[in-house]
Amino acid sequence: MGKTMATSSRDWNQIYAIYGVDQWQTIVFLLLHALFFTALSIFYLSYFESICSFFELLFSGGSARFAAGFTGCVTAISAFCLFFAAANIFYSSLPLHYEMALRMVNAVSDWSTVKHALDLGCGRGILLNAVATQLKKEGSSGRVVGLDRSKRTTLATLRTAKMEGVGEYVTCREGDVRRLPFGDNYFDVVVSGVFVHTVGKEHGARTAEAAAERIRVVGELVRVLKPGGTGVVWDLLHVPEYVRRLQELKMEDIRVSEGVTAFMVSSHIVSFTKPRHHFVGSGEVRLDWRC
Ligand SMILES: C[S@@+](CC[C@H](N)C(=O)[O-])C[C@H]1O[C@@H](n2cnc3c(N)ncnc32)[C@H](O)[C@@H]1O
């Protein structure tokens, strides 16, 4: 079976121009704090003796020097951690997101037979457009639908698809992922990137209500997938919960990727196949997913 791999050989200026930087407010917030702590660390280094004299007003002799040194070290470590967090979020927001979208596309063994694909919570469309690009590369008559609850987002996503030159392969639909507006067994491929963990957050991420909603989304994903179809989900949190649900639903060939640090947490890609026949397998989970 021939397989065209999705690869990245893109001009990053063009990619940034199309998608922009997500969560830039968080990045600016972290950078400002990192700069503040850097300035404080430099101040500590430059005026260490004066700072020790100040600490001597509060502590006696040796403990004043220790307290000054300790707070200086904490300040420098905080600056480093804040720079690291800002850099990781900046990297995760686009370069890593783009790379993970390609890995998700490559988790599907054969795109040539794909007629209908779905991206749940398509957002800016990085993953959606990666799927559309793969369909275009295959010369496929297949199409991908991006589902998002926000009309503004779906309109913006259609614009990114046009800019990527895959507009004709993409349609967007407004809807709620907890009640997918599609019939059973319709899509050959269903994907979702850094999204499912956000469902039900309004109840509090650790509540039973939120967990029930996430489980419902996994159920909906399986419902709309054709027998023999492939599901691929990349998420930052709750991956073991999805795997348990997929095992309960008797999905086959469940694979979990190694952890990839994204947005400061260890994220995983889960891929699986919906059984062609109602064959109940062992529900084995393999941890050897090729990335
Ligand atoms: C973090 S973005 C996803 C990014 C996207 N998957 C990508 O690869 O670029 C999450 C998106 O999910 C949408 N969303 C949130 N809750 C939703 C729901 N219940 N149903 C459908 N879409 C939802 C939001 O509007 C947002 O655009």
The ligand as an SDF file (V2000), in Angstrom:
LIG
                    3D

 27 29  0  0  0  0  0  0  0  0999 V2000
   -7.3400   24.9020   21.2270 C   0  0  0  0  0  0  0  0  0  0  0  0
   -8.4030   25.1270   19.8910 S   0  0  0  0  0  0  0  0  0  0  0  0
   -8.0510   23.7150   18.9240 C   0  0  0  0  0  0  0  0  0  0  0  0
   -6.9150   23.8840   17.9640 C   0  0  0  0  0  0  0  0  0  0  0  0
   -7.0330   23.0630   16.6970 C   0  0  0  0  0  0  0  0  0  0  0  0
   -7.4460   21.7100   16.9490 N   0  0  0  0  0  0  0  0  0  0  0  0
   -5.7710   23.0850   15.8630 C   0  0  0  0  0  0  0  0  0  0  0  0
   -5.1770   22.0190   15.6230 O   0  0  0  0  0  0  0  0  0  0  0  0
   -5.3530   24.1690   15.4110 O   0  0  0  0  0  0  0  0  0  0  0  0
   -9.9830   24.6780   20.5780 C   0  0  0  0  0  0  0  0  0  0  0  0
  -11.1820   25.0480   19.6860 C   0  0  0  0  0  0  0  0  0  0  0  0
  -12.3000   24.2640   20.1160 O   0  0  0  0  0  0  0  0  0  0  0  0
  -13.4760   25.0530   20.0400 C   0  0  0  0  0  0  0  0  0  0  0  0
  -14.4700   24.4830   21.0000 N   0  0  0  0  0  0  0  0  0  0  0  0
  -14.4690   24.6040   22.3450 C   0  0  0  0  0  0  0  0  0  0  0  0
  -15.4970   23.9060   22.8780 N   0  0  0  0  0  0  0  0  0  0  0  0
  -16.1620   23.3420   21.8420 C   0  0  0  0  0  0  0  0  0  0  0  0
  -17.3150   22.4930   21.7380 C   0  0  0  0  0  0  0  0  0  0  0  0
  -17.9980   22.1130   22.8260 N   0  0  0  0  0  0  0  0  0  0  0  0
  -17.7090   22.0670   20.5110 N   0  0  0  0  0  0  0  0  0  0  0  0
  -17.0280   22.4470   19.3970 C   0  0  0  0  0  0  0  0  0  0  0  0
  -15.9230   23.2350   19.4320 N   0  0  0  0  0  0  0  0  0  0  0  0
  -15.4990   23.6950   20.6340 C   0  0  0  0  0  0  0  0  0  0  0  0
  -13.0320   26.4660   20.3700 C   0  0  0  0  0  0  0  0  0  0  0  0
  -13.9050   27.4090   19.7650 O   0  0  0  0  0  0  0  0  0  0  0  0
  -11.6070   26.4840   19.7920 C   0  0  0  0  0  0  0  0  0  0  0  0
  -11.5920   27.0510   18.5060 O   0  0  0  0  0  0  0  0  0  0  0  0
  1  2  1  0
  2  3  1  0
  2 10  1  0
  3  4  1  0
  4  5  1  0
  5  6  1  0
  5  7  1  0
  7  8  2  0
  7  9  1  0
 10 11  1  0
 11 12  1  0
 11 26  1  0
 12 13  1  0
 13 14  1  0
 13 24  1  0
 14 15  1  0
 14 23  1  0
 15 16  2  0
 16 17  1  0
 17 18  1  0
 17 23  2  0
 18 19  1  0
 18 20  2  0
 20 21  1  0
 21 22  2  0
 22 23  1  0
 24 25  1  0
 24 26  1  0
 26 27  1  0
M  CHG  2   2   1   9  -1
M  END
$$$$
